[in-house]
Amino acid sequence: MIEFLWKAAFVFYSQTSTQAEAWESKRLQLILEGKSSSVAPGMGRSATLPKLTPPIT
């Protein structure tokens, strides 16, 4: 789970960014508090609001 959160954080922020760490930590904390049902939709909104699209392979 943590690896998935890190991968998602690096979509939004650079790998050396403290913002990525804060982003991941907040979502992990929510999951540990039993609020995972709000984490996944929030991640989706984070990707669609700035109009991020999947990379072309």
C-alpha angles and dihedrals in degrees: 000000000000092000090053091052091050092050089051092047090054090056089064102031138027118266092249095048121117085210089066090054092049091047093051094043093052093051093044090052091052091051092049089050089057095254097118092127089072096044100066096049090046091053089051091052090048089057098044100043094065088038095243114180131197115267117260110247 
